[in-house]
Amino acid sequence: MQNDLVLGIDIGGTKTSFGFVNRKGVVQGGTVISTEADNPAEAFVIRLHQHIENTRKKLSPGHRLIGIGIGAPNANYYRGTIEKAVNLNWGESVDLVALFRRHYNLPVSITNDAGAAAIGEMIFGGARGMKHFIVITLGTGLGSGIVANGSLLHGASGFAGELGHVVVDPEGRQCGCGKRGCLETYVSANGIRRTAMILLARQNIVSGLRSLKYSQMTSKRIYEMALAGDAIALETFDRTARILGSKLADAVAHTSPEAIFLAGGLSQAGDLLLEPTRRYLDTFLFRTYRGTVKLLLSEIKTGNGAVMGAAALIWSELASCGENAMT
Amino acid sequence: MQNDLVLGIDIGGTKTSFGFVNRKGVVQGGTVISTEADNPAEAFVIRLHQHIENTRKKLSPGHRLIGIGIGAPNANYYRGTIEKAVNLNWGESVDLVALFRRHYNLPVSITNDAGAAAIGEMIFGGARGMKHFIVITLGTGLGSGIVANGSLLHGASGFAGELGHVVVDPEGRQCGCGKRGCLETYVSANGIRRTAMILLARQNIVSGLRSLKYSQMTSKRIYEMALAGDAIALETFDRTARILGSKLADAVAHTSPEAIFLAGGLSQAGDLLLEPTRRYLDTFLFRTYRGTVKLLLSEIKTGNGAVMGAAALIWSELASCGENAMT
């Protein structure tokens, strides 16, 4: 129906965004609140529900809310839970879907944030019409959502697609997960900062990065320095691209996607990251796959993107039940 | 029907096996012929057809042949082709399904040999009832078939699941594919021989392997030496298990299977390979997946296993079309 809306919610460690998304991907009532993740999840949902209802009053009165889609760290699609999320002080496992059902007698789905980004790309972005693709979200860490045969992979555990934790070097950088050398310790906003620091320490080359404190050395600053021709910043991007290209080649050897999309803050580096990553991907790709996979930037705008992705969870479920969500 | 049979064909570089497989997985008329892969594929299919018909005459007269399943190197499920297979001198691409259709007006399906092994495990072996699992075939090389949501992944290219060519070390051992450091150059019958050779060269430890020529140093001999307590042979298995465990942990981070099955000749090393691989897999596994994945030996016997797997392709297609192949 023309006035059907899905509530999309993106839960993060510090902020939670929500909005009402129609089947074209247009977001109404976009709102951001503080997650206050130190308080219990019950209190969070009660507070969020009040904000949602306040916002909902301002929407056109003829709308019909048909479902709620949620993207969150460490979310389990099968169980409807968030489990052991490092940035949310909600314990071993909290049944978020059940908490929402106390307020809404509607379909509620949850999946991890990168999975929601993949569904968003499929329903509203560059992956429309694709059956096999991967979305890599490059933020503080590295997340991924893998779509095969038109469905987001959840796997046996409900947590499939954690490419941030494939191993680059078993003796490598310490990762927040307790392992060493995970991909996200190299390829992420934080990883790129670590790479720049190490290159500054190893090499004697003059670099504008030497005048920055650790806390100032954001991926954005490194990006700006690289654009200005700074040799250390350029090498930082090249090394990042090489590791990413190599691991994307491995990912292709698993599910053979038609395209890989880069999303999230660091992907805004654009060609500076995309072009060398394409080159290294091609170098490391098993010959059978050459020419079968494209590396692209996400077509979902950051900002409302996470909310669109979360809402797309519900739209995609409607589509797979026989109703075509795109008509 | 009780008398329905599927013709299963396993095409290899030197030998081709076929047999008639009922829905319980019982193989009748198992036959092995020489592939003669230097001759054109047309001649191969004509010759194979004659052997098939000769064998078929000996089957019970009441049988009904309902389809043909083929496992072959570099087979493309979507196109019905074998493409650029190194051990088959059949050029860029040969439409094997079309060649079989000249002789049989029946459903004909082809997939790569490790994919067929995965389908065989699902229909007749240890993966019965599983929706998400991986089969790793350890022969001269390393093959893999990945099942997600109950379906073998083919991906966009039709060649998904080439874990033999994920990269262990970009500066590592030369691989037949043209790259360096591919997993199968370390973990395979041939890879384990290379590891033993390198350890013999690097270390001064006394070892029975020093009395063997390169051509005698098969994985079977290394296995026997390891059982007898040979230090180099034992370290060879340990290093092989460490690399395999690490890459299986990465595979779990992609599709999160319930189980990974080891199949093929080298898997007959049993606990000598399985036990340390389990340990390393657990070490490298991202914490979210701990306790969610089992490492098991294939329950499909080698010998007729490849023929059963090829036939299972057709049985699984019948099952997914609504008819339950197991009843």
Chai-1 contact restraints between the chains, C-beta under 6 A:
chainA,res_idxA,chainB,res_idxB,connection_type,confidence,min_distance_angstrom,max_distance_angstrom,comment,restraint_id
A,H132,B,G155,contact,1.0,0.0,6.0,A-B,restraint_1
A,H132,B,A156,contact,1.0,0.0,6.0,A-B,restraint_2
A,A148,B,A148,contact,1.0,0.0,6.0,A-B,restraint_3
A,A148,B,L153,contact,1.0,0.0,6.0,A-B,restraint_4
A,L153,B,A148,contact,1.0,0.0,6.0,A-B,restraint_5
A,L153,B,T255,contact,1.0,0.0,6.0,A-B,restraint_6
A,G155,B,H132,contact,1.0,0.0,6.0,A-B,restraint_7
A,G155,B,T255,contact,1.0,0.0,6.0,A-B,restraint_8
A,G155,B,S256,contact,1.0,0.0,6.0,A-B,restraint_9
A,A156,B,H132,contact,1.0,0.0,6.0,A-B,restraint_10
A,A156,B,S256,contact,1.0,0.0,6.0,A-B,restraint_11
A,A156,B,P257,contact,1.0,0.0,6.0,A-B,restraint_12
A,A156,B,E258,contact,1.0,0.0,6.0,A-B,restraint_13
A,A156,B,T292,contact,1.0,0.0,6.0,A-B,restraint_14
A,S157,B,S256,contact,1.0,0.0,6.0,A-B,restraint_15
A,S157,B,Y289,contact,1.0,0.0,6.0,A-B,restraint_16
A,S157,B,T292,contact,1.0,0.0,6.0,A-B,restraint_17
A,F159,B,S256,contact,1.0,0.0,6.0,A-B,restraint_18
A,F159,B,T288,contact,1.0,0.0,6.0,A-B,restraint_19
A,A160,B,T255,contact,1.0,0.0,6.0,A-B,restraint_20
A,A160,B,S256,contact,1.0,0.0,6.0,A-B,restraint_21
A,E162,B,A253,contact,1.0,0.0,6.0,A-B,restraint_22
A,E162,B,F286,contact,1.0,0.0,6.0,A-B,restraint_23
A,H165,B,A253,contact,1.0,0.0,6.0,A-B,restraint_24
A,H165,B,F286,contact,1.0,0.0,6.0,A-B,restraint_25
A,V166,B,D250,contact,1.0,0.0,6.0,A-B,restraint_26
A,V166,B,A253,contact,1.0,0.0,6.0,A-B,restraint_27
A,V167,B,S246,contact,1.0,0.0,6.0,A-B,restraint_28
A,C177,B,R287,contact,1.0,0.0,6.0,A-B,restraint_29
A,S246,B,V167,contact,1.0,0.0,6.0,A-B,restraint_30
A,D250,B,V166,contact,1.0,0.0,6.0,A-B,restraint_31
A,A253,B,E162,contact,1.0,0.0,6.0,A-B,restraint_32
A,A253,B,H165,contact,1.0,0.0,6.0,A-B,restraint_33
A,A253,B,V166,contact,1.0,0.0,6.0,A-B,restraint_34
A,H254,B,H254,contact,1.0,0.0,6.0,A-B,restraint_35
A,T255,B,L153,contact,1.0,0.0,6.0,A-B,restraint_36
A,T255,B,G155,contact,1.0,0.0,6.0,A-B,restraint_37
A,T255,B,A160,contact,1.0,0.0,6.0,A-B,restraint_38
A,S256,B,G155,contact,1.0,0.0,6.0,A-B,restraint_39
A,S256,B,A156,contact,1.0,0.0,6.0,A-B,restraint_40
A,S256,B,S157,contact,1.0,0.0,6.0,A-B,restraint_41
A,S256,B,F159,contact,1.0,0.0,6.0,A-B,restraint_42
A,S256,B,A160,contact,1.0,0.0,6.0,A-B,restraint_43
A,P257,B,A156,contact,1.0,0.0,6.0,A-B,restraint_44
A,E258,B,A156,contact,1.0,0.0,6.0,A-B,restraint_45
A,F286,B,E162,contact,1.0,0.0,6.0,A-B,restraint_46
A,F286,B,H165,contact,1.0,0.0,6.0,A-B,restraint_47
A,R287,B,C177,contact,1.0,0.0,6.0,A-B,restraint_48
A,T288,B,F159,contact,1.0,0.0,6.0,A-B,restraint_49
A,Y289,B,S157,contact,1.0,0.0,6.0,A-B,restraint_50
A,T292,B,A156,contact,1.0,0.0,6.0,A-B,restraint_51
A,T292,B,S157,contact,1.0,0.0,6.0,A-B,restraint_52
